[in-house]
Amino acid sequence: MLLQAPAGGTNWYSLVLMGGIFVVMYFFMIRPQQKKAKDQQKFVDDLKEGDQVVTIGGLHGKIVETTDKTVTLDVGRGMRLVFEKTAISRESSQRLAQ
């Protein structure tokens, strides 16, 4: 076997192995998820009028009004819809057809 515990040191070997697994899990799973959540929160906090955005549902629009918790999007032809700020997924790279 490749990973065999030395005689008499089984408890320490298991602890070191479990610690190593936790460290790998932290750096490859937990830390990137926390960074992504922090970046998304910063994006939502920085939303302002005139930004072209896409909602979680895929709706494209231009922000025409913001409050503490909501944004009003102009989605074309004068139609305006109100969304929670947390429903905004990303900034749109495409121009809306007028």
C-alpha positions as CSV (number, residue, x, y, z in Angstrom):
1,M,0.0,0.0,0.0
2,L,1.1,3.5,-0.7
3,L,-0.3,5.2,2.5
4,Q,0.5,2.9,5.4
5,A,0.6,4.3,8.9
6,P,3.8,3.5,10.9
7,A,3.3,1.1,13.8
8,G,2.4,2.9,17.0
9,G,1.6,6.3,15.3
10,T,-1.9,5.6,14.0
11,N,-3.7,8.3,15.8
12,W,-1.2,11.1,14.8
13,Y,-1.1,9.9,11.2
14,S,-4.9,10.0,11.0
15,L,-5.0,13.5,12.5
16,V,-2.4,14.8,10.0
17,L,-4.2,13.2,7.1
18,M,-7.6,14.7,8.1
19,G,-5.9,18.1,8.6
20,G,-4.4,17.9,5.1
21,I,-7.8,17.1,3.6
22,F,-9.3,20.1,5.4
23,V,-6.6,22.4,4.1
24,V,-7.0,21.2,0.5
25,M,-10.8,21.6,0.8
26,Y,-10.5,25.1,2.2
27,F,-8.2,26.3,-0.6
28,F,-10.0,24.7,-3.5
29,M,-13.7,24.9,-2.4
30,I,-14.5,27.3,0.5
31,R,-12.1,30.2,-0.2
32,P,-13.1,30.7,-3.9
33,Q,-16.8,30.5,-3.0
34,Q,-16.3,33.2,-0.3
35,K,-14.4,35.4,-2.7
36,K,-17.1,35.1,-5.4
37,A,-19.9,36.0,-2.9
38,K,-17.9,39.0,-1.7
39,D,-17.4,40.2,-5.3
40,Q,-21.1,39.7,-6.1
41,Q,-22.1,41.7,-3.0
42,K,-19.7,44.6,-4.0
43,F,-21.2,44.6,-7.5
44,V,-24.7,44.8,-6.1
45,D,-23.7,47.6,-3.7
46,D,-22.1,49.6,-6.6
47,L,-25.1,49.5,-8.9
48,K,-26.1,53.0,-10.2
49,E,-28.4,54.6,-12.7
50,G,-27.4,54.1,-16.3
51,D,-25.8,50.6,-15.8
52,Q,-26.8,48.0,-18.3
53,V,-27.5,44.8,-16.4
54,V,-28.8,41.2,-16.6
55,T,-31.1,39.7,-14.0
56,I,-30.8,36.2,-12.7
57,G,-33.8,35.3,-14.9
58,G,-31.9,36.6,-18.0
59,L,-33.8,39.9,-18.5
60,H,-31.7,42.7,-19.9
61,G,-32.3,46.2,-18.9
62,K,-30.9,49.7,-18.0
63,I,-31.1,50.9,-14.5
64,V,-33.2,54.1,-14.3
65,E,-33.7,54.3,-10.5
66,T,-32.2,52.7,-7.4
67,T,-33.2,52.5,-3.7
68,D,-31.6,50.7,-0.8
69,K,-33.1,47.3,-1.8
70,T,-34.6,47.7,-5.3
71,V,-33.7,48.8,-8.8
72,T,-36.0,49.9,-11.6
73,L,-35.1,48.6,-15.0
74,D,-36.1,50.1,-18.3
75,V,-36.5,47.0,-20.5
76,G,-37.4,48.7,-23.7
77,R,-40.3,50.7,-25.2
78,G,-40.7,52.6,-22.0
79,M,-41.6,49.5,-19.9
80,R,-40.1,49.7,-16.4
81,L,-39.9,46.8,-14.0
82,V,-38.8,46.8,-10.3
83,F,-36.4,44.1,-9.1
84,E,-34.6,43.4,-5.8
85,K,-31.0,44.3,-6.1
86,T,-30.0,40.7,-5.3
87,A,-31.8,39.6,-8.5
88,I,-29.2,41.4,-10.6
89,S,-26.7,38.9,-11.8
90,R,-24.1,40.7,-13.9
91,E,-23.4,43.8,-16.0
92,S,-24.6,43.5,-19.6
93,S,-22.0,43.6,-22.4
94,Q,-24.6,44.0,-25.1
95,R,-26.6,47.1,-26.0
96,L,-30.3,47.0,-25.8
97,A,-32.3,47.5,-29.0
98,Q,-34.3,50.8,-28.7
